[in-house]
Amino acid sequence: MKKNDYANKNVAVLGAGLSGTAAALLLRSQGAQVTVLDSADEGKLLKSTLDDLRANGVRVITGDAADGNHDRYDLVVLSPGIDPDSPLAQNFSSQQIETIGELELGWRFCERPVIAVTGTNGKTTTTELIAQMLSACGQRTVACGNIGKPLSAIVRDQAKFDVLTVEVSSFQLETIRSFRPAVAAWLNFAPDHLDRYASVGEYRTAKLRIFENQTAEDIAVVNAADSIPQLKARKVTFSAYDDRADFRLAEGTIHFHNTPVLPLAEAKLRGSHNIENLMATLAVGQTRGLSFEQMVPPLCRYEPQPHRCEFVRTVAGVDYINDSKATNLDAVEKALLAQTKSVVLIAGGKDKGFDFQPLRDVVKKKVRAAILIGELADRIRRDWATTTTCELAGSLAEAVERAHATTKPGEVVLFSPGTSSFDMFKSYADRGDQFRDLVRALPR
């Protein structure tokens, strides 16, 4: 369907969360008849959201009635948080109705160029870096998509922007059809989300769809360390490890080819992963016609966000670092490699379908002891049995107490779970907030 084809169409939106609500309200603004369906019972959904939907003429169906709904629809919009294998999604896929995702829906109404950012790690930091840099340089933008407001919400007020900076996840890319970013940034790739995908290859295929509709008029900013299939877009590369990349690291400074651009000592971000986030941002800015002289000052002002190797406090000579955003092994590895002191690591959480064996080498090198929590605690202990001292804790509070009792001055307590939070917490942010509060409550 084109932008003006939605009037009086009967559309089902699956999921009553942020993305589903944005999609439903966008469709209603175009005259569509919209039904939002969610498997959760109504009492478990946000009342203010449901009230807003109904006030705007959206029908809402929840619980078993949603999973078994067989009304006739012209289109289905799938929220990224809804697993395609869930009963709700399977019910509609069995009806063979055209199905798209919220990202694709928003794109169909988009009249501004899009910078899309994906990667296993660093998406949010890089999206925020790009948005802050472009805004400081006079190009009106907003960080949106998988962070902030969904694209379907932003396009309703897009006149105030020159370009949209959109974080995109593999879940969102699964259901695109025509989504075509003018600039697509691929930050990195590592195994993740194996609780949703049958294999690492399937996960990678979903993420690679970010390039699917690009043409020779578009630009792909890619990590030189990753093997990317042949692209139609013009490629710009970056790497903190490969000297052949367009943006590379030499003598503590980011270079573009042989030109020094950004001395790392002037930036507030630390770690090789953040060096590459800065490189990708510089590459994106260059595609927007900005000079390095314009870009460097706002990038150097950027403050690290909460839950991403966030320093909390020093207690009795021990530094406590909150890296709750580390929801996969690659993020933990990068957090550990960024440490210069002996580490007591707090890790563990929801079982996402992968083991922790790949971290054995870096754990052996960096971690004096590990305190493990959540569904994966026993498995991690088995994986690291001959690598470092491991003990289990029944809660995050117990883990912090044990770390406080056993660490020595000059060491670091690093909370870097390596998996998602939903076995014990509402989100990685809730998990990180609780860690921060526990650390702040420790006696001096």
C-alpha positions as MATLAB code, in Angstrom:
seq = 'MKKNDYANKNVAVLGAGLSGTAAALLLRSQGAQVTVLDSADEGKLLKSTLDDLRANGVRVITGDAADGNHDRYDLVVLSPGIDPDSPLAQNFSSQQIETIGELELGWRFCERPVIAVTGTNGKTTTTELIAQMLSACGQRTVACGNIGKPLSAIVRDQAKFDVLTVEVSSFQLETIRSFRPAVAAWLNFAPDHLDRYASVGEYRTAKLRIFENQTAEDIAVVNAADSIPQLKARKVTFSAYDDRADFRLAEGTIHFHNTPVLPLAEAKLRGSHNIENLMATLAVGQTRGLSFEQMVPPLCRYEPQPHRCEFVRTVAGVDYINDSKATNLDAVEKALLAQTKSVVLIAGGKDKGFDFQPLRDVVKKKVRAAILIGELADRIRRDWATTTTCELAGSLAEAVERAHATTKPGEVVLFSPGTSSFDMFKSYADRGDQFRDLVRALPR';
ca = [
       0.000    0.000    0.000;
       1.093    3.551   -0.672;
       0.762    6.416    1.757;
      -2.720    7.411    0.584;
      -4.102    3.867    0.389;
      -5.000    3.332    4.052;
      -8.311    5.220    4.290;
     -11.095    2.838    5.355;
      -8.759   -0.168    5.247;
      -9.196   -2.671    8.074;
      -5.789   -3.072    9.736;
      -4.700   -5.312   12.614;
      -1.788   -4.122   14.735;
      -0.192   -6.875   16.830;
       1.189   -5.621   20.135;
      -0.045   -2.837   22.432;
       3.370   -1.528   23.389;
       5.146    1.614   22.221;
       5.597    0.509   18.594;
       2.121   -0.932   18.226;
       0.512    2.170   19.688;
       2.510    4.439   17.357;
       1.522    2.337   14.348;
      -2.147    2.320   15.336;
      -2.319    6.090   15.833;
      -0.521    6.741   12.537;
      -2.976    4.501   10.705;
      -5.951    6.155   12.392;
      -4.643    9.568   11.297;
      -4.877    8.263    7.724;
      -8.457    7.080    8.101;
      -7.819    3.362    8.602;
     -10.052    1.198   10.775;
      -7.592   -0.163   13.322;
      -7.682   -3.035   15.794;
      -4.825   -3.555   18.249;
      -4.442   -7.136   19.483;
      -2.224   -8.272   22.357;
      -1.894  -11.722   23.946;
      -1.558  -10.261   27.431;
      -4.641   -9.908   29.579;
      -5.890   -6.330   29.699;
      -4.968   -5.948   33.375;
      -1.304   -6.509   32.508;
      -1.226   -3.744   29.884;
      -0.740   -0.041   30.522;
      -4.200    1.427   31.181;
      -3.258    4.910   29.930;
      -2.127    3.416   26.621;
      -5.343    1.463   26.142;
      -7.412    4.524   27.084;
      -5.512    6.622   24.522;
      -6.040    4.040   21.788;
      -9.756    3.785   22.457;
     -10.128    7.562   22.673;
      -8.703    7.713   19.151;
     -11.187    5.168   17.797;
      -8.933    2.109   17.955;
     -10.522   -1.210   18.880;
      -8.492   -3.226   21.414;
      -8.640   -7.022   21.835;
      -6.543   -8.758   24.494;
      -5.782  -12.209   25.928;
      -7.104  -15.414   24.384;
      -9.561  -13.456   22.246;
      -6.617  -11.791   20.503;
      -4.794  -15.077   19.840;
      -7.947  -16.577   18.333;
      -9.242  -13.564   16.405;
     -10.334  -14.358   12.827;
     -11.897  -11.078   11.723;
     -11.109   -9.990    8.166;
      -8.207   -7.554    7.773;
      -6.532   -5.979    4.764;
      -3.138   -5.623    6.463;
      -1.315   -6.755    9.598;
       1.349   -4.625   11.302;
       3.626   -6.662   13.574;
       5.344   -4.959   16.494;
       9.048   -5.938   16.782;
       8.587   -7.309   20.287;
       6.101   -9.917   19.071;
       7.860  -13.179   18.237;
       6.753  -14.393   14.764;
       6.408  -17.878   16.293;
       4.034  -16.704   19.046;
       0.387  -17.897   18.944;
      -0.764  -14.340   18.165;
       1.539  -13.947   15.162;
       0.981  -17.506   13.974;
      -2.770  -16.994   14.014;
      -2.453  -14.152   11.526;
       0.284  -15.685    9.378;
      -1.965  -18.717    8.892;
      -4.596  -16.385    7.412;
      -2.142  -15.284    4.702;
      -2.721  -11.559    5.172;
      -0.047   -9.105    4.049;
       2.162   -8.464    7.080;
       4.684   -5.667    7.618;
       6.480   -4.303   10.674;
       6.114   -0.944   12.408;
       9.446    0.239   10.921;
       8.222   -0.472    7.405;
       4.921    1.294    8.106;
       6.708    4.396    9.373;
       9.010    4.351    6.349;
       6.065    4.399    3.958;
       5.078    7.786    5.389;
       8.634    9.120    5.654;
       9.533   12.206    3.601;
      12.975   12.792    5.108;
      16.273   10.996    4.462;
      16.998    8.275    7.008;
      20.266    7.338    8.684;
      19.796    3.783    9.982;
      22.126    2.263   12.577;
      22.371   -1.425   13.402;
      24.846   -3.759   15.088;
      24.889   -6.244   17.927;
      26.403   -3.653   20.257;
      26.731    0.127   20.276;
      23.524    0.954   18.380;
      22.100    3.272   20.991;
      25.368    5.077   21.730;
      26.085    5.614   18.037;
      22.535    6.720   17.238;
      22.720    9.258   20.064;
      26.204   10.376   18.965;
      24.991   10.971   15.419;
      21.902   12.864   16.565;
      23.863   15.062   18.978;
      26.543   15.793   16.399;
      24.136   16.600   13.559;
      22.011   18.828   15.801;
      25.073   20.727   17.019;
      26.105   21.246   13.400;
      22.741   22.728   12.390;
      21.112   19.654   10.859;
      17.805   19.076   12.608;
      17.348   15.442   13.605;
      16.099   13.128   16.331;
      17.296    9.766   17.662;
      14.363    7.395   17.205;
      13.280    3.923   16.143;
      14.479    1.254   18.538;
      15.170    4.039   21.063;
      13.013    7.014   21.944;
       9.902    7.289   19.821;
       9.126    4.733   17.080;
       9.496    5.899   13.489;
       5.706    5.723   13.066;
       5.353    8.396   15.746;
       8.121   10.636   14.410;
       6.818   10.780   10.822;
       3.610   12.396   12.033;
       5.693   15.453   12.972;
       8.588   15.120   10.526;
       8.416   18.658    9.129;
      10.578   19.876   12.003;
      13.496   17.635   10.967;
      16.009   17.631    8.105;
      17.015   13.981    8.554;
      15.938   11.125   10.829;
      18.497    9.112   12.825;
      16.973    5.675   13.371;
      18.296    2.811   15.485;
      17.104   -0.448   13.925;
      17.166   -3.932   15.423;
      17.086   -7.318   13.741;
      13.520   -7.730   15.013;
      12.481   -4.593   13.114;
      14.372   -5.552    9.960;
      12.688   -8.969    9.763;
       9.508   -7.409    8.371;
      10.714   -4.644    6.037;
       9.684   -4.520    2.401;
      10.798   -1.163    0.948;
      12.725    0.422    3.853;
      15.715    2.155    2.260;
      18.039    4.296    4.386;
      20.137    6.892    2.595;
      22.920    5.936    5.024;
      23.071    2.502    6.655;
      25.626    1.967    9.433;
      26.699   -1.576   10.362;
      28.653   -1.345   13.628;
      29.548   -4.964   14.402;
      28.147   -8.465   14.640;
      28.253  -11.115   17.369;
      25.965  -14.006   18.378;
      22.806  -12.864   20.165;
      19.044  -13.453   20.417;
      19.326  -17.218   20.001;
      16.134  -17.466   22.038;
      14.406  -15.942   18.979;
      16.500  -17.187   16.049;
      17.208  -20.795   15.136;
      20.863  -20.004   14.380;
      23.457  -17.243   14.362;
      23.172  -17.246   10.565;
      19.456  -16.497   10.729;
      20.117  -13.590   13.108;
      22.833  -12.212   10.797;
      20.570  -12.522    7.743;
      17.926  -10.433    9.496;
      20.417   -7.666   10.325;
      21.867   -7.628    6.788;
      18.460   -6.612    5.473;
      19.403   -3.030    6.399;
      21.251   -2.918    3.041;
      18.621   -4.798    1.034;
      16.956   -1.862   -0.752;
      19.905    0.511   -0.994;
      21.150    1.612   -4.406;
      24.328    3.158   -5.776;
      22.963    6.530   -4.639;
      23.120    5.439   -0.983;
      25.988    4.917    1.454;
      26.891    1.969    3.662;
      29.135    2.676    6.667;
      30.535   -0.693    7.724;
      33.014   -2.172   10.173;
      36.008   -3.342    8.148;
      36.464   -6.335   10.468;
      33.143   -7.863    9.382;
      32.661   -9.820    6.192;
      29.777   -8.096    4.404;
      28.274   -9.380    1.124;
      28.623   -7.311   -2.028;
      26.628   -4.101   -1.603;
      25.023   -1.791   -4.136;
      25.654    1.257   -1.954;
      28.968    3.108   -1.785;
      30.936    1.700    1.134;
      32.846    3.663    3.784;
      34.794    1.546    6.289;
      36.034    2.000    9.856;
      37.993   -0.124   12.328;
      40.061    0.277   15.479;
      42.083   -2.772   14.398;
      42.406   -2.706   10.582;
      44.789   -0.101    9.132;
      43.213   -0.513    5.700;
      39.908    1.037    6.833;
      38.954    4.564    5.762;
      38.664    5.534    9.444;
      41.398    3.904   11.546;
      43.249    4.244   14.829;
      46.889    5.374   15.052;
      48.853    6.738   18.012;
      45.769    7.366   20.135;
      43.990    9.347   17.408;
      41.231    8.526   14.941;
      42.521    9.102   11.405;
      40.675    9.444    8.108;
      43.136    7.874    5.722;
      46.337    9.719    6.714;
      44.671   12.750    8.275;
      44.434   12.905   12.093;
      40.863   13.745   13.065;
      40.026   13.147   16.734;
      42.534   12.649   19.587;
      40.896   10.133   21.931;
      42.209   11.907   25.004;
      39.797   14.753   24.201;
      36.712   12.488   24.159;
      34.792   11.286   27.209;
      34.032    7.863   25.750;
      36.479    5.060   26.539;
      37.150    1.562   25.196;
      37.788    0.171   21.718;
      34.072   -0.349   21.117;
      33.422    3.348   21.704;
      36.334    4.288   19.471;
      34.544    2.474   16.658;
      31.241    4.134   17.575;
      32.983    7.506   17.186;
      34.481    6.421   13.863;
      31.096    5.359   12.515;
      29.612    8.671   13.610;
      32.351   10.651   11.871;
      31.777    8.621    8.719;
      28.040    9.322    8.807;
      28.645   13.041    9.372;
      31.021   13.154    6.444;
      28.306   11.705    4.199;
      26.086   14.589    5.355;
      28.661   17.112    4.127;
      30.108   18.055    7.521;
      33.764   18.863    8.106;
      35.822   17.241   10.845;
      36.289   20.678   12.402;
      32.499   20.884   12.817;
      32.004   17.326   14.069;
      34.766   16.845   16.635;
      33.664   19.365   19.342;
      30.145   17.920   19.874;
      31.526   14.384   19.833;
      34.030   15.269   22.525;
      31.223   16.720   24.656;
      29.149   13.540   24.508;
      28.671   11.956   27.941;
      28.436    8.155   28.294;
      24.861    7.073   28.923;
      23.664    5.145   31.991;
      24.181    1.369   32.092;
      27.012    1.403   29.528;
      30.257    0.981   31.500;
      28.889    3.680   33.800;
      31.133    4.519   36.749;
      28.971    4.475   39.898;
      31.337    5.179   42.800;
      34.538    4.125   44.555;
      34.113    2.333   47.886;
      37.195    1.529   50.031;
      39.429    1.801   46.983;
      37.205   -0.381   44.772;
      35.553    1.032   41.615;
      31.999   -0.105   40.829;
      30.934   -0.055   37.175;
      27.380   -0.537   35.888;
      27.326   -2.218   32.467;
      23.775   -3.580   32.630;
      23.331   -2.797   28.914;
      25.691   -5.724   28.201;
      23.079   -8.240   27.071;
      25.369  -10.504   25.015;
      28.864  -11.992   25.157;
      30.479   -9.488   22.819;
      29.452   -6.614   25.089;
      30.930   -8.359   28.144;
      34.179   -9.032   26.309;
      34.519   -5.394   25.315;
      33.744   -4.221   28.839;
      36.393   -6.560   30.267;
      39.009   -5.541   27.709;
      38.434   -1.900   28.652;
      39.441   -2.598   32.283;
      42.999   -1.989   33.432;
      42.516   -3.362   36.971;
      41.734   -6.816   38.368;
      38.005   -7.506   37.991;
      35.366   -9.088   40.190;
      32.620   -9.745   37.648;
      28.899   -9.986   38.385;
      27.204  -11.740   35.442;
      24.207  -13.855   34.504;
      20.517  -13.506   33.771;
      17.971  -14.903   31.325;
      18.838  -17.981   29.285;
      19.011  -16.729   25.679;
      20.206  -19.988   24.172;
      23.991  -19.545   24.117;
      26.801  -20.649   26.430;
      29.603  -18.568   27.952;
      32.512  -20.750   26.769;
      33.700  -18.134   24.224;
      34.584  -15.745   27.081;
      36.948  -18.170   28.811;
      40.170  -16.585   27.523;
      39.296  -12.995   28.412;
      37.843  -14.088   31.757;
      41.040  -15.966   32.590;
      43.056  -12.858   31.768;
      40.891  -10.193   33.428;
      38.622  -11.741   36.095;
      39.877  -12.720   39.557;
      36.434  -13.936   40.626;
      32.916  -14.131   39.224;
      29.639  -13.860   41.129;
      26.793  -15.329   39.084;
      23.047  -14.682   39.189;
      19.871  -15.616   37.345;
      18.803  -18.524   35.144;
      22.277  -18.910   33.636;
      24.277  -18.939   36.876;
      24.879  -22.714   36.975;
      25.707  -22.941   33.273;
      28.201  -20.083   33.448;
      29.866  -21.685   36.467;
      30.277  -24.915   34.493;
      31.612  -23.043   31.466;
      34.174  -21.161   33.572;
      34.944  -23.898   36.125;
      38.658  -24.054   35.292;
      38.979  -20.402   34.334;
      38.261  -18.380   37.461;
      36.704  -18.700   40.905;
      32.911  -18.725   40.573;
      30.187  -18.495   43.177;
      26.413  -18.205   42.920;
      24.204  -15.519   44.426;
      20.444  -15.741   44.814;
      19.854  -12.080   43.995;
      21.616   -9.003   42.720;
      21.638   -7.599   46.257;
      23.440  -10.710   47.502;
      25.919  -10.468   44.620;
      26.771   -6.854   45.469;
      27.167   -7.746   49.148;
      29.551  -10.605   48.312;
      31.552   -8.415   45.940;
      31.844   -5.739   48.616;
      33.060   -8.326   51.132;
      35.689   -9.935   48.899;
      37.179   -7.230   46.674;
      40.469   -5.562   47.494;
      41.530   -1.923   47.108;
      42.604   -1.276   43.516;
      40.147   -3.773   42.019;
      36.987   -3.212   39.984;
      33.517   -4.655   40.504;
      32.062   -4.864   37.000;
      28.356   -5.615   36.601;
      28.208   -6.879   33.020;
      25.517   -9.593   32.828;
      26.093  -10.865   29.282;
      22.425  -11.630   28.709;
      18.992  -10.082   29.057;
      17.277   -9.194   32.305;
      13.768  -10.575   32.059;
      14.254  -13.513   34.420;
      14.594  -11.116   37.392;
      13.995   -7.514   36.215;
      11.694   -5.408   34.034;
      14.504   -4.334   31.699;
      18.258   -3.803   31.521;
      17.621   -0.245   32.763;
      15.699   -1.501   35.802;
      18.519   -3.977   36.449;
      21.147   -1.255   36.170;
      19.173    1.147   38.345;
      18.932   -1.484   41.064;
      22.670   -2.175   40.876;
      23.428    1.543   41.129;
      21.142    1.913   44.152;
      22.723   -1.097   45.870;
      26.227    0.273   45.318;
      25.287    3.737   46.565;
      23.909    2.149   49.729;
      27.198    0.381   50.559;
      28.996    1.648   53.674;
      32.240    3.486   53.024;
];
